[in-house]
Amino acid sequence: MTMMNHEQYGVGATMDSVYNELNQLQSCYQEYLDQESLISEVRLLKQMIEDCQIGSPEAEEMLRAHGGEILRLLSDKLKLAAEEQERLQEESPAVARRDDGRAAHRLSRALALVADAQQKLDTSLHTDFTH
């Protein structure tokens, strides 16, 4: 496997974008990540990206092999949390009134960040690294 050439292929910019999505996810939705035991996955992905950006072929290989899978896991678990939140709101009017849909909206936004990161990572892995 060849090392990434950030300048030639723009991988740095793409990976920066994925990293920024993950950083925003971690900083804005820490409580959901903690509740769902997902914070370690976010940190692992961020570390792999950092290592890729300094030219680690091992990190690139790990990101290729597991990055998409980890993002899918994040997405799946956050979707389950959103479904559970919806179920709680439907079953308990008191929870629905107290929450006013904020939790569902926040989970929806967290899911959107994961989806954006996943799309950018897939694009980067299948486009930028293969040149």
N, C-alpha and C positions, 0 to 999 in steps of 0.2 A: 504494500500500500504506500502510495506516495504521500509526502507531507503536503499540507495545504499551502498554496501561494496566495495569500490574502490580496495582494495588490493586483495580481493578474486576473483573478476570478471573482473578486468582490465578496469572497466568503466572509471576510471580517465584518463587512457591513451587514450581511445577512445574519451572521451569528450574533452580532451586536443586537440586532433587532429581536432575535429569539431570546437572548439574555435579558433584554429590557422587558419583554413580555413576562418572563418568569420572575424577574425582580419586582415588577408591579404586582403580579399575582401574590408573591410572598409578602410584600409590604401591605397591600390592601386587604388581603383575605387570609391573613395568618390564622385567625380563629377557626375558619373552616378547614384549612389545611391541618391544623392541630387536631381538631375534632375527628377528622377522617384519617388521621395518622399518615398524612401525605407530605408533610414538610420535608422529610428526609429525601423524598424523591425529587422535590424541587431543588433542594440544595445539591443533590448529586448531579442533576442535569446542568445546573449553573457551573459546578466545578468542572464537568466534562467540557463545557463550552470554553471556560477560561483556559483549560489545558490545551484545547484545540487551537485556540488563538495564539498560544505561544509556540505552536508547532509540534505538539506531542502526537506522534502517529498512533500511539496506544489509545489516547483519548479519542482521536478520530474514529478508530476502529470500534471503541466502546459506544460512541455516539451513534455510529452507523448501525451497530448490532442491537442497541437497546434504547436509543433515544425516542424513537417513535412508539415503541412498546410502553415506555414509562409515561409518555404523554397520553396514550390511550387509556392507561390505568388511571391517571389523574382525571381524565374526562369521564370515564365510567363511574368512578367513585363520587365525583361531584354531581353527576346526573342522578345517582341514587340518593344523594343528600337532598337535592332539589325536589325529587319525587316525594321523599319523606316529609319535607317541609310542607309541600302542597297537601299531602294527606293529613298532616297535623292541623293545618288551617281549615280543611274541610270538616274534620271531625270535632274541632273545638273552636266555636265562635269566639271565645275569649282570647285564644291565641291569635286568631285572625285579626281581631280588633286591636290588640296590643301591638302586633307586628306591622299592621298596615301594608303587608307585602314587601317590606324592606328586605327580609331574609331571602325571599325568593328572587328579588331583583339582584341582590348582591351575589347570590349563587349563579344566576344567569350571566352576570358580568364576568364572574370568575371562569365560567365555562367558555365564554367568548374569548377570553385571554388565552386559555389553553388551546382552543381551536386555532386561533391566530398563530400561536407559537408552533403548533403541530404543522400547520400549512407551510410556514416559513422554514421549519426544520426539514420537512419533506422536500421542499423545493431546493433547499441548499444541498441536502444529501444526494439528491438525484440529478442535480444540474451542476452545481459548482464543484463538487469533489471529483466528478467523473471526467473532467477535462484533462 
